[in-house]
Amino acid sequence: MADLYSFKDPRLDKLDGFRVELDEANERADIVLDRPPYNIVSMPQRDQFRLVFETLDEDPRVRVIVVRAVGQHFSSGGNIGGFMKATPEHVSKLAWNIASPARCSKPVVVANRGYCFGVGFELSLACDFRIASETTQYALPEQKLGQIPGSGGSARLQMMIGITRTKDIVMRSRRISAKQAYEWGIATECVPDADLEKATDALVAELRTFSPLAQRTAKKLLNDTEDSPLAIAIELEGHCYSRLRQSEDFKEGVEAFDEKRPPKFKGL
């Protein structure tokens, strides 16, 4: 059973447009967008996202973080009026705040349905796993406002799907379906809308069966080598593999394999 998460940081006393739930029994924390009907993301909310991810990353009770939303839509994007009021210094931090799921050492799963536009799409792209309901529509519509994506959207997309498809989405403000997103490698899974929560729960349960140490290592390695030359990526992979060989989790994994039993990883 999930409870509201209690934060010590006074800047998180009143969360703006979302809440955080802790399911300690399942080692899970949920960041729930809760500004229906479209879950528009405010400027202060972006700052709080960063603080929340940093807090959950340090909490030993949490193994997996889930980002989801109430209602039929994940998020239609940011509060447009807020951009006109924000200082250039504040705007320059937008991408850093929205990149917090990628910097988080723990696995981050996002459950998308309905509209997933603008910063909602960019936040999802910064997560590790995107589970999309068949109702999901992804878009970066900033060209219609005389702007470009400013929180990492075009950069992350280009790394995932290449320049041709990214130009098609960004320069035409084109919406793509969940099915197309899955076929292009943007979405990890595409499921019927009624199965979105079940699929999310199943992925969380699966991720909890692995070594926390190995997962943290794999995530950082993959993020750090995403745009590295192949030779450097292989070299770094070897160093990470070597370090994990000394871990208690690796020893437990080998012993459990030999003894034909489920391993009991401790993240050490």
Secondary structure, DSSP 8 states (H G I E B T S, - for coil): --EE----SGGGSS-SSEEEEEEGGGTEEEEEE-STTTT-B-HHHHHHHHHHHHHHHH-TT-SEEEEEESSS-SB--B-HHHHHHS-HHHHTTHHHHHTHHHHSSS-EEEEE-SEEETHHHHHHHTSSEEEEETT-EEE-GGGGGT----SSHHHHHHHHH-HHHHHHHHTTT--EEHHHHHHHTS-SEEE-GGGHHHHHHHHHHHHTTS-HHHHHHHHHHHHHTTTS-HHHHHHHHHHHHHHHTTSHHHHHHHHHHHHTS-------
